[in-house]
């Protein structure tokens, strides 16, 4: 039986508010909505929570404000056993927030992010904490961190696997100059376009983009294509994976869930890339069937059963 993986997530922990349009979404107009929930979120936090629910030992490094929201986030993570000693409550800062507007089908129509506090996560902030960071076996960093900080982490990771979460098309660019120092990159279609400068509209385009990123030095690249599936490249082995059968409720957070499922499996069974991809697909599917970004009633057996439906097509 493998030991629990020890994974540190570096990046965003804030509050998400999710609303869904009652009518087809219209840009630059007032859209009637219903509020689905207001819950703790953030890419780093979302990945950390699912990692913990999957049985990993997990730490969270980042910053929140010294306000009620920040206190609630730290408490909610601590209550499920996530190490929050590197999640600082900064004086004079407010806790960031993300608002997701879903269309009538449950897909994201508009996302609004207030992330100014994350600019405080500078090299200086982490420098004195490097010893604590290096106590973890894996690092998962999201692009809510400043570009200089991501570069510093990539230079100081040593032998620790460094996994890149792109967050959004706007922030994916922060990985561009250091992509060769990343051990694992997971990006969606638009984010992969930002990182390669190539159009990614099809499976064939995704294969080319993955090849470009691999040539830049990233050994493992995964490009998610939503309902079209996933293209993977593992040290030259290229494959396509169809999405698993899913009863879509809310696609928000499915990408973070894929990241958590993949990373938990990769850390527990090093070297078994296909095993990790299937668990990532299972987690994305289960999360898309849930309101919000977290499957709170998650159990490993459910993930294993869903993962059995994954099919790899070598390219």
BANU-489835 format. One record per residue (C-alpha): residue in one letter; chain; residue number from 1; y, z, x. Coordinates in steps of 0.02 Angstrom, whole numbers, plus 50000, padded with zeros to 5 digits. Example, Ala and Ser with C-alpha at 12.3 -4.5 7.8 and 13.67 -1.06 7.14 Angstrom:
# BANU-489835
[atom a, A, 1, [49775, 50390, 50615]]
[atom s, A, 2, [49947, 50357, 50684]]
# end
This chain:
# BANU-489835
[atom x, A, 1, [50000, 50000, 50000]]
[atom x, A, 2, [50168, 49948, 50073]]
[atom x, A, 3, [50304, 50077, 50103]]
[atom x, A, 4, [50466, 50067, 50000]]
[atom x, A, 5, [50595, 49952, 50077]]
[atom x, A, 6, [50756, 50030, 50144]]
[atom x, A, 7, [50900, 49917, 50090]]
[atom x, A, 8, [51088, 49943, 50103]]
[atom x, A, 9, [51200, 49847, 49982]]
[atom x, A, 10, [51378, 49819, 50041]]
[atom x, A, 11, [51510, 49760, 49918]]
[atom x, A, 12, [51568, 49778, 49740]]
[atom x, A, 13, [51540, 49925, 49623]]
[atom x, A, 14, [51655, 49925, 49473]]
[atom x, A, 15, [51659, 49912, 49284]]
[atom x, A, 16, [51606, 49756, 49189]]
[atom x, A, 17, [51666, 49717, 49016]]
[atom x, A, 18, [51570, 49580, 48926]]
[atom x, A, 19, [51630, 49492, 48768]]
[atom x, A, 20, [51555, 49345, 48674]]
[atom x, A, 21, [51648, 49208, 48582]]
[atom x, A, 22, [51619, 49200, 48394]]
[atom x, A, 23, [51667, 49014, 48396]]
[atom x, A, 24, [51653, 48879, 48531]]
[atom x, A, 25, [51760, 48929, 48680]]
[atom x, A, 26, [51930, 48843, 48691]]
[atom x, A, 27, [52026, 48855, 48857]]
[atom x, A, 28, [52210, 48905, 48853]]
[atom x, A, 29, [52193, 48974, 48677]]
[atom x, A, 30, [52159, 49136, 48585]]
[atom x, A, 31, [51971, 49151, 48562]]
[atom x, A, 32, [51898, 49274, 48436]]
[atom x, A, 33, [51764, 49380, 48522]]
[atom x, A, 34, [51651, 49529, 48497]]
[atom x, A, 35, [51633, 49660, 48634]]
[atom x, A, 36, [51452, 49675, 48692]]
[atom x, A, 37, [51473, 49815, 48818]]
[atom x, A, 38, [51575, 49901, 48953]]
[atom x, A, 39, [51463, 49958, 49093]]
[atom x, A, 40, [51462, 49984, 49282]]
[atom x, A, 41, [51441, 49818, 49372]]
[atom x, A, 42, [51484, 49721, 49530]]
[atom x, A, 43, [51369, 49607, 49629]]
[atom x, A, 44, [51324, 49736, 49762]]
[atom x, A, 45, [51299, 49871, 49631]]
[atom x, A, 46, [51197, 49758, 49516]]
[atom x, A, 47, [51080, 49712, 49658]]
[atom x, A, 48, [51069, 49894, 49715]]
[atom x, A, 49, [51021, 49959, 49543]]
[atom x, A, 50, [50882, 49832, 49517]]
[atom x, A, 51, [50818, 49864, 49694]]
[atom x, A, 52, [50809, 50048, 49652]]
[atom x, A, 53, [50721, 50016, 49486]]
[atom x, A, 54, [50596, 49911, 49584]]
[atom x, A, 55, [50555, 50062, 49692]]
[atom x, A, 56, [50659, 50028, 49848]]
[atom x, A, 57, [50758, 50158, 49945]]
[atom x, A, 58, [50936, 50098, 49919]]
[atom x, A, 59, [51110, 50139, 49984]]
[atom x, A, 60, [51278, 50075, 49922]]
[atom x, A, 61, [51426, 50046, 50040]]
[atom x, A, 62, [51597, 50003, 49971]]
[atom x, A, 63, [51748, 50080, 49886]]
[atom x, A, 64, [51808, 50137, 49716]]
[atom x, A, 65, [51967, 50225, 49663]]
[atom x, A, 66, [51995, 50409, 49640]]
[atom x, A, 67, [52001, 50385, 49453]]
[atom x, A, 68, [51885, 50414, 49307]]
[atom x, A, 69, [51802, 50245, 49325]]
[atom x, A, 70, [51764, 50277, 49509]]
[atom x, A, 71, [51690, 50447, 49472]]
[atom x, A, 72, [51578, 50374, 49337]]
[atom x, A, 73, [51515, 50236, 49452]]
[atom x, A, 74, [51471, 50355, 49594]]
[atom x, A, 75, [51386, 50474, 49472]]
[atom x, A, 76, [51286, 50337, 49385]]
[atom x, A, 77, [51219, 50272, 49551]]
[atom x, A, 78, [51179, 50446, 49617]]
[atom x, A, 79, [51086, 50491, 49457]]
[atom x, A, 80, [50956, 50354, 49486]]
[atom x, A, 81, [50932, 50401, 49668]]
[atom x, A, 82, [51047, 50278, 49758]]
[atom x, A, 83, [51127, 50347, 49917]]
[atom x, A, 84, [51317, 50343, 49888]]
[atom x, A, 85, [51375, 50426, 50048]]
[atom x, A, 86, [51450, 50259, 50106]]
[atom x, A, 87, [51532, 50224, 49937]]
[atom x, A, 88, [51706, 50295, 49968]]
[atom x, A, 89, [51832, 50352, 49837]]
[atom x, A, 90, [51996, 50293, 49911]]
[atom x, A, 91, [52160, 50385, 49876]]
[atom x, A, 92, [52298, 50283, 49795]]
[atom x, A, 93, [52176, 50148, 49737]]
[atom x, A, 94, [52112, 50105, 49563]]
[atom x, A, 95, [51933, 50054, 49530]]
[atom x, A, 96, [51912, 49864, 49514]]
[atom x, A, 97, [51849, 49779, 49357]]
[atom x, A, 98, [51769, 49618, 49296]]
[atom x, A, 99, [51783, 49540, 49123]]
[atom x, A, 100, [51654, 49410, 49070]]
[atom x, A, 101, [51684, 49298, 48920]]
[atom x, A, 102, [51521, 49220, 48858]]
[atom x, A, 103, [51513, 49065, 48749]]
[atom x, A, 104, [51417, 49066, 48585]]
[atom x, A, 105, [51255, 49023, 48678]]
[atom x, A, 106, [51271, 49170, 48796]]
[atom x, A, 107, [51325, 49075, 48952]]
[atom x, A, 108, [51479, 49122, 49051]]
[atom x, A, 109, [51635, 49032, 48990]]
[atom x, A, 110, [51766, 49130, 49090]]
[atom x, A, 111, [51762, 49270, 49218]]
[atom x, A, 112, [51912, 49377, 49266]]
[atom x, A, 113, [51905, 49487, 49421]]
[atom x, A, 114, [52026, 49625, 49478]]
[atom x, A, 115, [51963, 49657, 49655]]
[atom x, A, 116, [52116, 49713, 49755]]
[atom x, A, 117, [52036, 49878, 49808]]
[atom x, A, 118, [51900, 49785, 49902]]
[atom x, A, 119, [52032, 49723, 50024]]
[atom x, A, 120, [52028, 49902, 50092]]
[atom x, A, 121, [51852, 49874, 50157]]
[atom x, A, 122, [51915, 49818, 50327]]
[atom x, A, 123, [51830, 49816, 50497]]
[atom x, A, 124, [51918, 49980, 50534]]
[atom x, A, 125, [51844, 50056, 50377]]
[atom x, A, 126, [51666, 50018, 50433]]
[atom x, A, 127, [51684, 50037, 50622]]
[atom x, A, 128, [51661, 50225, 50624]]
[atom x, A, 129, [51516, 50207, 50502]]
[atom x, A, 130, [51415, 50081, 50603]]
[atom x, A, 131, [51286, 50211, 50653]]
[atom x, A, 132, [51256, 50253, 50471]]
[atom x, A, 133, [51246, 50069, 50424]]
[atom x, A, 134, [51113, 50039, 50557]]
[atom x, A, 135, [50999, 50172, 50484]]
[atom x, A, 136, [50952, 50045, 50349]]
[atom x, A, 137, [50818, 49912, 50378]]
[atom x, A, 138, [50902, 49773, 50275]]
[atom x, A, 139, [51083, 49731, 50235]]
[atom x, A, 140, [51135, 49640, 50076]]
[atom x, A, 141, [51321, 49600, 50081]]
[atom x, A, 142, [51423, 49519, 49945]]
[atom x, A, 143, [51579, 49412, 49968]]
[atom x, A, 144, [51692, 49539, 49885]]
[atom x, A, 145, [51709, 49606, 50063]]
[atom x, A, 146, [51851, 49529, 50166]]
[atom x, A, 147, [51801, 49380, 50272]]
[atom x, A, 148, [51842, 49473, 50434]]
[atom x, A, 149, [51728, 49616, 50382]]
[atom x, A, 150, [51584, 49498, 50343]]
[atom x, A, 151, [51606, 49418, 50514]]
[atom x, A, 152, [51607, 49589, 50598]]
[atom x, A, 153, [51448, 49640, 50506]]
[atom x, A, 154, [51363, 49478, 50560]]
[atom x, A, 155, [51408, 49515, 50742]]
[atom x, A, 156, [51347, 49695, 50734]]
[atom x, A, 157, [51188, 49680, 50631]]
[atom x, A, 158, [51073, 49670, 50781]]
[atom x, A, 159, [50895, 49639, 50721]]
[atom x, A, 160, [50932, 49694, 50542]]
[atom x, A, 161, [50904, 49552, 50415]]
[atom x, A, 162, [51076, 49505, 50345]]
[atom x, A, 163, [51074, 49432, 50169]]
[atom x, A, 164, [51224, 49342, 50095]]
[atom x, A, 165, [51272, 49355, 49911]]
[atom x, A, 166, [51402, 49222, 49874]]
[atom x, A, 167, [51475, 49308, 49716]]
[atom x, A, 168, [51577, 49160, 49650]]
[atom x, A, 169, [51640, 48986, 49697]]
[atom x, A, 170, [51808, 49062, 49745]]
[atom x, A, 171, [51731, 49191, 49863]]
[atom x, A, 172, [51583, 49091, 49929]]
[atom x, A, 173, [51701, 49013, 50057]]
[atom x, A, 174, [51706, 49181, 50147]]
[atom x, A, 175, [51532, 49145, 50216]]
[atom x, A, 176, [51574, 48971, 50278]]
[atom x, A, 177, [51616, 49009, 50460]]
[atom x, A, 178, [51474, 49134, 50488]]
[atom x, A, 179, [51336, 49050, 50389]]
[atom x, A, 180, [51235, 49027, 50548]]
[atom x, A, 181, [51229, 49216, 50573]]
[atom x, A, 182, [51152, 49246, 50401]]
[atom x, A, 183, [50963, 49270, 50383]]
[atom x, A, 184, [50957, 49232, 50197]]
[atom x, A, 185, [51080, 49140, 50084]]
[atom x, A, 186, [51063, 49131, 49895]]
[atom x, A, 187, [51195, 49022, 49810]]
[atom x, A, 188, [51214, 48928, 49647]]
[atom x, A, 189, [51253, 48743, 49633]]
[atom x, A, 190, [51444, 48757, 49640]]
[atom x, A, 191, [51441, 48887, 49779]]
[atom x, A, 192, [51328, 48776, 49884]]
[atom x, A, 193, [51454, 48634, 49860]]
[atom x, A, 194, [51591, 48747, 49929]]
[atom x, A, 195, [51485, 48792, 50080]]
[atom x, A, 196, [51429, 48615, 50121]]
[atom x, A, 197, [51569, 48503, 50057]]
[atom x, A, 198, [51435, 48400, 49969]]
[atom x, A, 199, [51414, 48365, 49784]]
[atom x, A, 200, [51265, 48461, 49713]]
[atom x, A, 201, [51227, 48388, 49543]]
[atom x, A, 202, [51039, 48365, 49554]]
[atom x, A, 203, [50881, 48431, 49633]]
[atom x, A, 204, [50894, 48299, 49770]]
[atom x, A, 205, [51074, 48352, 49806]]
[atom x, A, 206, [51019, 48534, 49818]]
[atom x, A, 207, [50885, 48486, 49944]]
[atom x, A, 208, [51016, 48399, 50052]]
[atom x, A, 209, [51135, 48547, 50038]]
[atom x, A, 210, [50998, 48668, 50087]]
[atom x, A, 211, [50960, 48559, 50237]]
[atom x, A, 212, [51141, 48562, 50292]]
[atom x, A, 213, [51148, 48752, 50281]]
[atom x, A, 214, [50982, 48766, 50373]]
[atom x, A, 215, [51049, 48652, 50510]]
[atom x, A, 216, [51198, 48769, 50527]]
[atom x, A, 217, [51077, 48908, 50571]]
[atom x, A, 218, [51022, 48995, 50410]]
[atom x, A, 219, [50831, 49007, 50414]]
[atom x, A, 220, [50809, 49043, 50228]]
[atom x, A, 221, [50914, 48955, 50095]]
[atom x, A, 222, [50895, 48965, 49906]]
[atom x, A, 223, [51001, 48860, 49788]]
[atom x, A, 224, [50990, 48908, 49606]]
[atom x, A, 225, [51019, 48770, 49479]]
[atom x, A, 226, [51020, 48874, 49319]]
[atom x, A, 227, [50911, 48795, 49184]]
[atom x, A, 228, [50858, 48659, 49308]]
[atom x, A, 229, [50767, 48782, 49421]]
[atom x, A, 230, [50779, 48833, 49604]]
[atom x, A, 231, [50771, 48739, 49769]]
[atom x, A, 232, [50710, 48839, 49919]]
[atom x, A, 233, [50706, 48807, 50105]]
[atom x, A, 234, [50608, 48924, 50216]]
[atom x, A, 235, [50615, 48877, 50400]]
[atom x, A, 236, [50593, 48693, 50359]]
[atom x, A, 237, [50475, 48712, 50209]]
[atom x, A, 238, [50568, 48639, 50059]]
[atom x, A, 239, [50513, 48668, 49879]]
[atom x, A, 240, [50567, 48663, 49698]]
[atom x, A, 241, [50529, 48800, 49571]]
[atom x, A, 242, [50551, 48772, 49384]]
[atom x, A, 243, [50635, 48913, 49286]]
[atom x, A, 244, [50517, 49032, 49196]]
[atom x, A, 245, [50507, 49028, 49005]]
[atom x, A, 246, [50652, 49137, 48947]]
[atom x, A, 247, [50724, 49190, 48779]]
[atom x, A, 248, [50907, 49181, 48830]]
[atom x, A, 249, [51017, 49324, 48771]]
[atom x, A, 250, [51145, 49346, 48911]]
[atom x, A, 251, [51141, 49248, 49075]]
[atom x, A, 252, [51270, 49362, 49156]]
[atom x, A, 253, [51188, 49455, 49301]]
[atom x, A, 254, [51034, 49343, 49312]]
[atom x, A, 255, [51086, 49280, 49483]]
[atom x, A, 256, [51106, 49457, 49549]]
[atom x, A, 257, [50936, 49501, 49475]]
[atom x, A, 258, [50856, 49354, 49565]]
[atom x, A, 259, [50931, 49419, 49727]]
[atom x, A, 260, [50861, 49594, 49695]]
[atom x, A, 261, [50689, 49532, 49648]]
[atom x, A, 262, [50680, 49418, 49799]]
[atom x, A, 263, [50745, 49547, 49922]]
[atom x, A, 264, [50635, 49689, 49861]]
[atom x, A, 265, [50482, 49578, 49878]]
[atom x, A, 266, [50535, 49504, 50045]]
[atom x, A, 267, [50566, 49677, 50119]]
[atom x, A, 268, [50400, 49747, 50055]]
[atom x, A, 269, [50298, 49595, 50108]]
[atom x, A, 270, [50387, 49520, 50260]]
[atom x, A, 271, [50340, 49339, 50290]]
[atom x, A, 272, [50280, 49302, 50112]]
[atom x, A, 273, [50425, 49194, 50056]]
[atom x, A, 274, [50339, 49119, 49903]]
[atom x, A, 275, [50293, 49292, 49840]]
[atom x, A, 276, [50476, 49340, 49852]]
[atom x, A, 277, [50537, 49184, 49761]]
[atom x, A, 278, [50418, 49213, 49615]]
[atom x, A, 279, [50481, 49393, 49597]]
[atom x, A, 280, [50660, 49333, 49603]]
[atom x, A, 281, [50626, 49209, 49464]]
[atom x, A, 282, [50541, 49345, 49362]]
[atom x, A, 283, [50689, 49463, 49380]]
[atom x, A, 284, [50813, 49327, 49333]]
[atom x, A, 285, [50711, 49285, 49178]]
[atom x, A, 286, [50695, 49466, 49121]]
[atom x, A, 287, [50881, 49498, 49147]]
[atom x, A, 288, [50931, 49342, 49049]]
[atom x, A, 289, [50833, 49414, 48903]]
[atom x, A, 290, [50938, 49574, 48908]]
[atom x, A, 291, [51116, 49613, 48853]]
[atom x, A, 292, [51213, 49662, 49009]]
[atom x, A, 293, [51168, 49647, 49192]]
[atom x, A, 294, [51030, 49777, 49207]]
[atom x, A, 295, [50852, 49789, 49140]]
[atom x, A, 296, [50846, 49979, 49124]]
[atom x, A, 297, [50668, 49986, 49057]]
[atom x, A, 298, [50608, 49884, 49205]]
[atom x, A, 299, [50435, 49914, 49276]]
[atom x, A, 300, [50347, 49828, 49419]]
[atom x, A, 301, [50200, 49775, 49310]]
[atom x, A, 302, [50315, 49677, 49193]]
[atom x, A, 303, [50390, 49587, 49343]]
[atom x, A, 304, [50218, 49548, 49413]]
[atom x, A, 305, [50159, 49476, 49246]]
[atom x, A, 306, [50315, 49366, 49228]]
[atom x, A, 307, [50302, 49309, 49409]]
[atom x, A, 308, [50127, 49239, 49377]]
[atom x, A, 309, [50210, 49096, 49282]]
[atom x, A, 310, [50305, 49036, 49437]]
[atom x, A, 311, [50252, 48866, 49502]]
[atom x, A, 312, [50299, 48796, 49672]]
[atom x, A, 313, [50319, 48608, 49696]]
[atom x, A, 314, [50325, 48561, 49879]]
[atom x, A, 315, [50456, 48429, 49921]]
# end
